[in-house]
Amino acid sequence: MRPIRLAFSARPFASRTIAASFGLPTRTRLRAQTLPPPLPISTRRYISSEEAIPRTIAKFLEWKPDVAVEHVAVNGFIRSVRSMKARSFVALGDGSSLASLQAIVPTNLAEGLAIGAAIQLTGTWVPSPGAKQSHELHVNNVEVLGPSDAKTFPIQKKYQTPEYLRTMPHLRPRTPFNSALLRLRSEAIATLTQFFATRDFVQTHPPIITSSDCEGGGQVFTVAPANEQQDEAAESFFRAPKYLTVSTQLHLEALAQAVGNVWTLSPTFRAEESDTSRHLSEFYMLEAEMSFVDELDGIMDLTEDMLRFLSISMYDSRVGRELRSPGTERNSGDSAGDRVPPEEVDSRWQGLMQPAWPRITYDDAVEILSKEEDLFDHPVVWGAGLHSEHEKYIARVVGEGKPVFVTHYPMAIKPFYMRPTGSDGKHSLGAAPTHSATADCFDLLVPDFCEIAGGSMRENRLPQLLCAMERQGMATPFLDDGYPSNIDDPTHAAGSLDWYVDLRRWGCPPHGGFGLGFDRLLGYLSGVQSIRDTVAFPRWAGRCDC
């Protein structure tokens, strides 16, 4: 193949021709393209992206000139209209701020101004005599960009419950508080991305469709084509049943062996029917894996540093101030009244910002709970998981406002991939737990909420991993001196973890990681009572509306 030749004319011309020859047969060569003449230099206009994007209402509310400014155009949605004899007061929002921009519109221009309408107002930006905002817009031109019928628009200027707003997830984000939750999510993602980038973590995109159930709980969604018989569809496309991922951890372990430290923020899916404020069928998990770490403390240090960095970085951001401000408890058509008081939200942020979060073992937690067993509906039993009421009590009593790490849970209630306590010849916290059959793992509990993160050291030794899989009744590969994982073999076991076992065969270092429920974290930072309100389009058992 001959090299590509690009020919340009250097002299002024009315049209430009770019010819490219790829050494193909004549009939398949690309046609020469005739381009329009360039604009004269004097008529070219260069617009920066900042100039091309309209100014948000949040920016307008921060703009406080000493004198009136004419010819100001504002775009937004009408949150409310209050009509007087000679003028109307219009509250305008665009999702960039909990607060509305007040516009004063003459009566002769107010026709068609209805709640929910998308409009552009042009006028003079002047200091306001009122106390609610420093400036207001005196309108001299109105353009209705998208009309709305005020009588049928479902989001009215009154309090509406979260349950009602969940019935219209396509419109719910237009309420001031729910738009703030979208901005909280966006800014949290940007901040966490910065945190990992400055610590040389590689962001990755693990698969959503997997061949196995990472957690071993069996609560998976099966992936199948929609145009085939249900009993055949699960196997016909991929040759064997495949699932929506419940965790990206196993794939992250493979990637960590390539580049060291990795992280991802990915959707995960659980086919569980738990009808609680803490569970969804589709949610986002932030997961990270580190290679060449040999102690659980290192994983907990990373988790703690990450959440402290997030809370400190966002505390004085616009959305951080809005969520902590007592003046924003309720807004038009909002459900903010169904969250904890802003003062408690501020206390949560303050707790995350504090250094040296307490760390106790599972044994310690059971001992503390046993002394107050009469306070709980569920019995405190060693060898069982902690219930929500137990976790809240530990976080309140031990943490005193700070999050609490509970470590070294019994191996019997943890997944196969966790490393047993003492496998490295030492205990991560300096003293062996009372019971020997525990795992090098942790849960992170936050005050008056729930567990939001969990992590562990991973079992990196091949014989021990195979034994753990056998104890839990999982299929294990036959190992020989060659490569055992022949995925093209039609007898290859469905859902096989041969590939995961392979990672231990060739240079698997000590490693560990954690997973954090991102939607739970947003619920904790915003004070909402249910994570169904931190997700724009929540899915849970019986509900997937749009």
N, C-alpha and C positions, 0 to 999 in steps of 0.2 A: 504494500500500500504506500502510495506516495504521500509525503507530508502535506498537511493542509496549507494552502496558500491564500492569504488574505490580501487583496489589492485595494488600496485607497487612493483617491485622487487628491493631490495636495493643492490644486488650484481652485478658485471659486467656481461653483457650478450650480445649475438649477436643480439637479437631482444627483443623488449619490448611489453608486452601485457597489455592492459587496459580493464578490464572486468567491466561492469556496469549492475546490475540487477535492473529492475524497477517493479518487482512483477507482470509482465504480464504473460499470458499463454506462454508455452514453444515455440510454433510455431511463436510467435510475438516478442520474446526477440531479443535484438540487438546482432548482431554477434560481437565476439571479434575481435579487429583490431590489426593486426600485423604491427608494425611501423619499419622503417629502423633504423639501429643502429646509435647512436649519433656519430658525428665527434669527434675525439680526441681533447682534450682541446688545444693542440698546433696548430691544423690546423683550428680552428674556427676563422672566421673573422667578426668583428663587425664594421658596417658602420653607422655613424650618418646620419641623413637625410640631413644635410648640405653637407656632402661629396657625397651623392648619387645624389644630384641635380646639374646639370652643372652650372658653374658660368655664370651669365648674362653678356651681353655686358656692361650694366651700371656699373657693378662691375669692369670689366676690365678697363673701362675709368677712374675709380677712383683709380686704382692701378698704382702707379708711382714709381717703384723701381729705384734706382740710377744706377744699372748695368743691363745688358741684362740678360734675363731669358730664358733658352732653354726649349724645350719640352712643349710648351704651346698650348693647344687645345681650339679652339673657335668655337661655333656653331651659326648659324644664317641664315638669308635670304639675298640674294644679292639685294641691293638697286640700285646699279649702277656699271658698269664696264667701265674703261677707259684704253684702250689697247695702249701700246707703242711698240717700236721695241723689246726691251729686256725684258720687264716686263709689267704687268698689275696692275692697281690700283683698288682694289675692296672695295666698301663701303658696310659694313655688318651691319645689324640690326636684333634685335630680339623682338622689342616692348618694351624693358625695358628702353629705352632712346630715346629722340628725336635725339640726335647726333648719327652718325654712327662710327663704328670702321674701320679704314683704314688698309687694308692688302695689302702688296706688293707681288705679285705672279710672279715667273719666267714664261716666255712665254711658255716653254715646259710643264708647269703644268696647264696652263690656259684653256685648252680645256674643253668645257662643262660648263664654267662659264657664265651663262646668268641671266639677271635680273629676280628675282622671285624664283630662285633655292634655295633649302635648302642644305647647305653644312657644312662640318666640315673642318676647316683649322688648321694645326699644324705647328708650327714654333717657332721663337724666338721673345720675347717681348722686344723691344728696344726703347730707347728714340728717339723721332721723331725730325728731323730738321725743320719741318713745324710748323706753328703757330696755326693750327686748333685743334690739339690735342697733348698731351705731349708725347704719345707713339704710336707705330704702330707695326704691326705684320709682320715679314719677314718670308714668308711661305716656307716650304720645303716639305709639303705633303698636297694634296687636296683630299677630298672624297666628291663626290656629293651624298648626301643622298636622294634628291628628285629633279629630273631634271625639267627644265622649258623651254618653247619655248618663246624666247624673242620677236619673231615677233607677237605672238598672246596674250601675257600676257597683260591684259587690263590696268594695272597701270604702266605707263611709267615715265621716268625722265623728267617730265614737269608739269606745273600747270594744275590741273584738277578741274573743278567746283564742288561744293557740290551736285548740281543737277545730274551731271554725276555719281559721286561716289555713290549716293543713289540708282542707278539702279543696283548696285552689292554689296548689303550689306554683302554678304559672303566674299568678298575680301576687302572691304573698311577698316576694322580694320588693315590691313597690312600697310597702310600709316602711317608715323611717328606721325602725329598729332592725328589721330583717335585712334591709340594705346595709346597715352597719355591720351585721354579721358577715355579709359577703366581703366587706372591706377588711374586717378582722382576719378572715381566712386568707385573703390575698396578701396582706402585709405580713402575716405570720409565715407564709410560705417563703416570701422574699427574705425575711430575716433568718429563717432556718437555713435557706440556701447559702446565705452569706456565712453563717456559722460553720457549716461543713466545708465550704470552699477555703476558708482561712485556716483550716486544720488538715488540708490535703486529703480530704475524702473525695472519692469519685462518685458522682451521681449516676445511677444506673436505671435501666428500665427492664426489670424482670418480666417474665411472661404472665399474662392473666389466665390463660388456659394451661392447665397442668395435668400431669398423669397420676398425681397422688394427692392424698389428704395429709398435709403437713402436720397438723395437730393430732391426727389420729382419732378425731371425735366422730367422724362419719357425717358431719353436718355440711355436706357439700351439694352444690348445684351441678347437675350433669349437663354437658354441652352436646347438643345434637342438632342436625339440620331440621328445619321446620317442615320440609316438603316430603318427609318419609314417614313410614309407620313408626309409631313410638317405640315399639319393641326392637326394631332394627336400627333406628336412627342413631342410637348411642354408640354403636360399634361400626357402622358402615363408613363413616367419614374418616375417622382417625384409626380404624381397625380395632380399636379398643375404647372402652368408656374413658372420657376425659372430663375434667371438672373446672369450674371457676375457682381460682385460687382462694384459699383461706389464709394464706401467709406466703410472702415471698422469701422467707428466711432461707430455705434450702438452696434456692437458686443464688441468693446473695452469698452464701458460703462458697459456692463455686467461683463467683466473680471475685470474692475477696482473695482467693488463692492466686488470682491473676494480677491484681493491682493493689493489694494491701488492705486498704480501708474503703468501704463502700456504703452508700445509703440510697434509699429510695422513698418516695411518697407515692403510694399506689393504692388503687381501689382493691378491696378484698370483699369476699362474699361468704356469708354463713347462712345455711338453710335451717336456722334454729327458730323455734316458735316462741321464744321468750318475749312476752308482752310487757316489757319494762321500759323505763325512761332511759336506760343505759344501753339498749341493744337495737341494732338495725341489721337488715339483711345485706345491705351494701354500705360500706363505710371505707374511710381512708385510714391507712396505717403508715406511720413513719417507721421504717426499719433500718437498722445499721448493723454492720458486721466489721469486726476488727481482727486482723491477723497478727500473730506473734504477741498476743497478750495472754498471760498465764494466771491472772488473778481476777476474781469477781469485782474487787474494788475498782479496777480500772474501767470496767463497764459502767458501774454506778457513777464513778466520777464524770464520765462523759455525759451520761444522762442528766446528772445534776447541773453540770456546766452549761449544757444546751438549754435547759429550761430557764436557768438564771439569766443567760444571755438574752433569751427571747423576751422575758418579762422586763428586764432593764432597758432593752432597746426600744420596746414598744410602750413603755409606761407613759411617756409624755407625747406620744404620737396623737394625732387627731382622734382616731378611733379609741385609743386607750383612754384619753381624757373623757370622751363621750360616755363610755361604758362605766366609768367611775364617778361621773358627775351626778350629784343628787337632783339636779335640775332637769334630768332627762329620763325620769321614771316612766312617763307615759307621753305618747304623742298621738296625733290624729290617726285613727285606724290601727293602733299599735297594740302589741301584746306584751310590752315591756313590764307591765304590772305583774306578770307571772314569772318573774325572775327574782332572785334574792335582792335585797336592798343594795344600792350602789356602794354604801359604806362597807358591806361585806365583800363586794367585788373588789374594792380597793384593798381590803385586808388579804384577800387571796393573792393579789399581785404582790403585795408587800412580803407575804410569806415565801413566794417563789424567789424573791430577790435576796433573801437572807442566806448567809453562808452556813456550811456544816450542817446538812440535814441529818437527823438522827437515823441510825442503822441498828436494827435489832433482828435477832434470829426468830424463826417460826416458833421455836421452843419458848423464847422469851414472851412472844405474843400470846401463846396459849396460856402461859402462867399468869400473865396480866389479866386476861379475859376470865380465867377460871375463878379468880378472886371476886369477880363481879358478875357471876353467871346468872344471878337472878334478874339482871337488867335486860337480858336478851330473850327473844322468842325462840331462837335456835340454840341447841346445846353446843357447848364447847368441847370438842373431841379431838385429841391428837390423832393425826392421820387423815383428817378431813380438811377440805378447803375452808377458808374463812368466808363467812357470809357478809353481805353488805353492811349489816349492823355492827359486826365485829370490826370490819375495816374502818368504819367511821369512828368507832370508839378508840381504836389504836391511834388513828391519825390525830384525834382531838387530844387524847391524854398524853401520848408520847411526843407528838409533834409540836404541840402548843403553838399552832399557827403555821408551822413548817410542814412540808411533805415528809413522809417517813418511808424508809426502805425496810421491808421485811424480807429476810433472806433464809435460804436453806430449808425449803419445804420438803416434805417426805417424797422420796423418789417415786413411790407408788401412785401418786396423783399428778405426776409430771410426765411430759412427753419423753420418748425414747432417746432423743438426741442430746439430752442434758447430761453433763458430766457429774458423776457422783462426788459428793464432798470428800475431800482428802485424797483425791486422785493425784494431786500434784505433791503430795507429801506434807501439805500444810493446809490450815484453814484460813480462808481469806480474811476473816475478822480477828484472827489471832488466837481463838480458842475453839476447840472441837465442840460441836453441838452435843447435847445429851444423847440423842438418838443417832445411830450410825447411818441408817439408810436414808440419807437426805441428799439433795442435789445442790450443786453450786448455782443457785438461781436467786432471783429477787422479784418482788412486786413493789411498785411505787404507789403509795397511798397518799391522797391529798385530803385535807380537812373537810369534813361535812360533804363529801362528794362520793368518790369511789376510787378504785384502782384505775390508773390511767396508763401505766406502762409496766412491762415485765421483760426480764432478760436472763441470760444464763451464760455460763461457759459451755461450749459444745464438746461432746465426746469426740476427740480427734484420733483415738486409737482404734484400729480396725477390729481386733478380737473383742474388745469391750463393747463396741457398737453393735456387732453381730449378736452378742449375748443379750443386749438390751432389746434388740428387735425380736429375738426369739421369746423372751419373757413376755412381751406384749402380743405374741401371736402373729407377728408380721413375717411375710415371706422374705427369705434371705437368699442371696445368690450363691451358686456353687463357684468357689474360687479355685483357680489353677494358676499356672505360671503365665498364661496368656491373657488376652483381654476378654473378660467374661461377658460383657454386655452386648450381645448381638441383637439389637433392636429390630433387625429385619427378619429375625426368626419368628414365624407365625405362632410358635409355641411360647413366645416371650410373655411372661406373666403381666396381666393388665395391672396398671398401677405400680409396677415394679420400681423399687428404689435402688436398683443396681447402680445407676449412675451416681447416686449419692454415696453409696458404699465405695465406689471407685475413687472418690476424692480422698479417702483414707489410705489408699494403696500407694500413692505416689506423692510423697512430700507434703503431708498435711500438718501444718504447724498448730500449736495451741491457738485457739481463737474463741471469740465469743461475740455476743451482740444483744440487741434489745429491740423491742417493738413498742411503739407508743400509739394509742388510739387518738388520732388527730382530732376527730370530731368531739371526743370526750374532753380533750384539752381545750378546744374552743368553747365548749359548754362551761367549763370551769372558769375560763377567763371572762366570759360574758355574763355569767350568773344565771343562764337559762336553766330551767328545771329538767328539760328533756333534750337529748341530743337530736331528736326528730326536728327540733327547731334550729339546729346549727347546720343542717344540710338543706340545700336548696330544694332538692327533689327526693325526700326520704322514701325508702322502701323498707317495709317490714311485713311480717306474715299477714296476708290478707289485703295489703295495700301497695299498689304500684300504679298511681293514678295517671301519670303522664311522663 
